[in-house]
Amino acid sequence: MTEIKNKIVYKEVLDGNVEVCRELCNALMEHQARVGVIHPEVLGAMNFDNRLKPSFEGSDEKQLIVAYNNGKPVGYIFSSANRETETSKSARPAWAAALASQPGTTGLYPDWLPVPGIVGCLNNLYVLPEYRGMHIASDLCARAMRWLCNLPDIRYIFVYISNGNDSVIDFYKKSGFVFSHEVFGGFIHAYYQKANACDSPEGIL
């Protein structure tokens, strides 16, 4: 998939070469660590090699779209979908070892999420600061949502916002996401929408 809009070229990574997003991903992780107030050291330990690369390789279904300007990667979004079970629903990722684990602490998925079932996720949306205001983030998000909503049997789509990164909340609300729960004691805020919301104008940017 290649498309040109406002001199920005959008390409879907079809060969599995996620290395093209290494610098962008690391810039996103560094931003999250700078603004984080709850366990910023955990955010600071995240990078391309322990977040995007293993997530991409370990997902059942995945899509990675990169925005280019004159051949330079200036933004990207990674989306994934997996069949979740009772076991995977309650699993804690390795990076969460130091986070809240007291009774009542909710993980990545809320208790009400029905399983087994296909669950989608918008991940790692990032645009370089100098390219913001060109609707690149909106374009990337819209493309990712169309892909997710067309996956067979998908029921829910989640997006996770790291603590301190509140400036992006309104962006996702405009895409139809609503608050779900605090993850690991507020380390992350989870938002979601039902996949059938994609059929409404509010469900996609």
N, C-alpha and C positions, 0 to 999 in steps of 0.2 A: 504494500500500500504506500503510495507516494502522492502527496498533495501539496500544492503551493498556495499560500494565503498570506498576504501582507509580507511578501518576500521571505516567508518562513516555510521551510520544507519539512513535512512530517513523514517519517519513515517507520514502519513496523520492523522490528528486529526478527527476522525469520530464520537466521542461521545459528541462533543461540549465542552469538557473540555479545555478551553483556558487558564486555570490557569497555565498550564505547561510552558507557555511563559511569565509569569508575570515578572520574573527577567530579561529575555532577552529584553522584551519590555521596561522596565524601564531603562535599560542600554542604549538602543537606544535613548530614549527620553533625557537622561542626556547628551549623546554625542551631539545631535542636539542643545541642549541649550548651551553647551560649545563653539561650533563653530559658533553659530548664531550671526549675527551682527545687524539684523533688528528685533526689539522687542524680544530680547532673553528671556525677562520675560514671554512672551506668550509661547515660547517653553519650558521654565522651569516649567510651570504649567501643562504640558502634562505628562501623565503617563498611565499605563496599564488600570486603572479604568475609565479614561475619553477618551481614544483613542481606543486601541485595542478591549477591551471587548464590548463597545457599538457598534463599527463598525461591529464586527463579528455578534453580535446579531441582528443588524438592516439591514443586507444585504440580498437581495433576493437570491443570490447565493454566496457561499463562500467556500474557501479552505484554510486550514492552514496546512503547512508542517513543521515538526520540524526535525532538524538534531541532532543525539545523538552520543556521544562517551562514551562507557562503561556505558550507562544508563543516562548520564548527557546531558541535553539540551545545545547545543553549538551554535545553529543558527536556524533561522526560517524565513518563509515568509508567509504573509497573502495576499490572492488575493480575490477580490470580483467583482460582476457584478450586476448592477441594471438597471431597466428600468427608464430612465430619461425622464422628461417632461419639458415643458416650466417653470413650477413652481419650480421643483427640480433643474433645470439647473441654476437658478438665486438665489437659496437659500443660505444663509450664515450660516455656522455651528456656534454653540455657542462659540467656542474658538476664532472665528474671530471678535468678537464684538469690540475689541480695535484696529483693523487693518484698513488700509486705506479704506474709503468708498466714496471718492470724485467722481464726475462724470467721467466716462471713466475708472475707476478701474475695472479690470476684475476679476471675481471670479474663482472658481475651473474649470469651463468649458468655452471654448472660444465662442465667438458669432457665429462662423461658424458651431459649432457642430449641426448636424440635430437631432431634437427631434420630436416626441417620438422615442426612440430607446434604445437598450441594450448597455451599456457602461461598459467596464471592467477597473479594476485598480489593479496594483501591489502595495502592501502596505508593509511597515514594514520589509523590508529585512535587516537582521542583523546577523552577525557572531561574536562571541567573538574574541577579538584581537589575543589571543594565538592560534586560529585555522584558521587564515587567511593564504592564500598561499596554501591551500589544495583544491582549486576549489569548496569549499562548496557553496559559494555565487552563482557561475555559475550553479552548479547543482540545487540549490533551484530555481533560476530564470528560468532555462530551464523547470523544472517540472511545475512551475506555468504558464508559457507561453503556454505549451501544453494543460493544463487544460482550460485556458481562450480561446484559439483559437478553442477549440472543443465545446464551449457552443453554443447552437442554436441561430442564429440571432444576434450574437455579431458583432458590427461594428467598434468600436474603443477601444483601450486600452491606458490608461494613467498611468503615474508614476509621482509622485510629490517629488521634491527634496527641502528640507528646505534650506533657505539662509545660506551661509557659508559652506555648505556641498559639495563643488564643486568637491571634490576628487572622487565622485561616478559618475560624469557626463559621463566620457568616458566609464565606465562600461555599462551604459544604451545605449549609442550610439552604442556600439558594438552589442547590442541586437536588433538594428534596430529602436530605438526611436529617434525622431527628436524634436527639440524645438518647443513648441506651444505658450506659453505666460507666462508673469509674473502674479502671483496670488497675489491679495491684495497688489499691489504696490511693488512687489519684495520679499515679505515675503516667498513665495514659487515659484519655477520654475517648470512649467509643461512641460512634454515631452509626446509624443504620437506616436502611429503607428496605421495604419489601420489593422483590424483583418485579412484581407486577405493577409497581408504581412507575416503571419505565414507560408504560403506555400513556401516561399523562404528560402534558406539557411541562409540569413542574418537576418531573422526574429526571429530565435531562437538560443540561444547559443549552 
